[in-house]
Amino acid sequence: MSRILVVDDMAEARHLLRTILTHAGHEIIEATNGAEALQIARNGSFDLVVSDGLMPVMDGFRLCIELRRSPETRALPFIIYTASFTASEDAELASTTGADAYLLKPAEPAMILKTVHDVLSRPSAEPRDAVPNEDLIEVFESYSQRIEQKLDEKIAALSSMRALRDSYHALLDNLPVHILTLDLLGRVDFANATTRAFINNNGPTAFLDAVHASDKGAVHAFLESLREDPRSMQMSARVRRRDGAYCVFEITARPYDSPDGERLGFLLVGEDVTRLEQERELLLHAAEYDPLTDLPTRPVFDRRFDEILRNVGKGARCALLFIDSNDLKGINDQYGFDVGDATIANIAHMIVEASRPGDLAARLCATEFVVLAEDLDREDAERLADTIRSTVAEASLVPAAPEMRINVNISISLVPEVQLPAASGNRNERTTAEPSAEHRLIEALRGQPAMLYRPVYSLEDGHLIRCLVRYAYAVNERLISGDELALGAVKHGVARRMGRRIVDLALEQVHLADIPCSVPLSLANLLDPMIFERAELAAESGAVDPSHLLFEVPDCDAGGIRPPASWLAAARRSTIRLVHVCADLATLRADHITLPAGDEISLPATEVLDPSGNIRPSARSVIDDWQALGVTITVTDIKNADVIEQLKALGISQVAGDALSPSAPHIEDIPRTLPER
């Protein structure tokens, strides 16, 4: 095995030589230029140097001259492997400066290995001599002429490459996907308009700067791998968009070249897959959770119970509370199936509320439930059963008959029936173990979220129309909101519970301030037709007009999971209005959405106005069409109050944005009229 020093300023070229020579059994040390290689060669022992010709700091020809001038490195075999010096006089110059062999890139691996073998096989008594001093001037003149010529060619090539990159960037700037380009050193040199708008920052590095702190290390390692091993590769990372919420991005990276094969840099394409992740998690959730009650079904219960049974010998134990009610049998006949379903959903909600954090409540069949509670003895299980009975019995659960009370029957089974001796230390571990992520999230959602209210004003008279409700929960000492919160809630099976909690809190504010509020719906809410009836019941019990509550439906249901027919029917029956939140004008096509009377469309200002503040022609035609149908359009995220007159001229009737009036954590702090600009 020989020890070979590979010198090249291109990481891809070094990687290729390393792969070929290492496979042949050689040990490889790398250097990025001649000056670095000269220092390494003088401080170490090598059998061969393979060097590029044209490099920054010191090129391969000068490196060869310097090695031959030193007694310690004079005998070191040297191969020039270059793509820049291709003329016959270049090969002659290489021989004059002391090179043992001369190869043109790209050479076949077999040719590289043969040349290395031939040079290494030469007798040690035949080292190349240094260039005589009297010949150095002539050699340096010839060398300088060739280097100057090559540098001129390189400058011309770089200028041409820069022009080509600029033309590519102009093309990429108009594509509706997130694109970054990196130079050959892995530095971001371009971000297209879609990416800049997503981050709300014109700096080319803003996208990578917005990567979640927990993902930054992986992204840096990913980019370093791309430089060391240029090939197509993928990774996922969370990126903060302009409103502060984190989105999940699938990032694809690959090298990109000029038409003649010259490497220009690296291309990164990012796809926002947050909604796809939510849909995937939601579909997985829907496969194992009851759509009516949002409780786990038998497969989830069986897995948890099997785990306990496997650990009974190690001290695991649980109580099973089987819950049923004879009072449910006549409700369907007397009041109809909708009322019966609502009653079952309300009972499930009460069972969950009465259970301990971490207990598993599941629906086994039509009216039968089970609560699996770990680490309970008979006395504790009886107390839990009494709590569930009283919680259900005291609640108004039948929508058509609020005065009616439901009683439940509860039978208890203990596993094991006789408590086995626990393994030493096991009990301590169970009681002191950190709660799971699911338990922490459930605990967080039982508490009060951090609320934020964003005002929406009428352009006709300047009065406050409603407030957009935004919220975040503190989980693991960090506030999570938006898509990140929705995705986490779906993963842990609490999305609908979270949605109900936010509706209740919004109704409290509507009651206190007499200001309508709109609440964003998650994907889980879009599959739950009972959300309208539950919200109306909550509004009635809180003495609130249900028409003062609005549900924000994302993206006009386009690109996400469309609500089922039962949900759409419930929306049409309900007095709760809908606000269709559109991320872009494309979702406003008539085949994407059918609006009942009284509904609204919400659009960000960037979709209505161009960067100069002028009305986009595409927006004018779409908005005219919807206004002709009597649909109210709200423009949000206004960052410049000077555009109000343009929006008035367009016929926009409602506006929101920090440039008009900032959001506030308390609804009473919101100005009731549009502040003077």
Order of alpha helices (4+ residues) and beta strands (2+ residues): beta-alpha-beta-alpha-beta-alpha-beta-alpha-beta-alpha-alpha-beta-beta-alpha-alpha-alpha-beta-beta-beta-alpha-alpha-beta-alpha-alpha-beta-beta-alpha-beta-alpha-alpha-beta-beta-beta-alpha-alpha-beta-alpha-beta-alpha-beta-beta-alpha-alpha-beta-alpha-beta
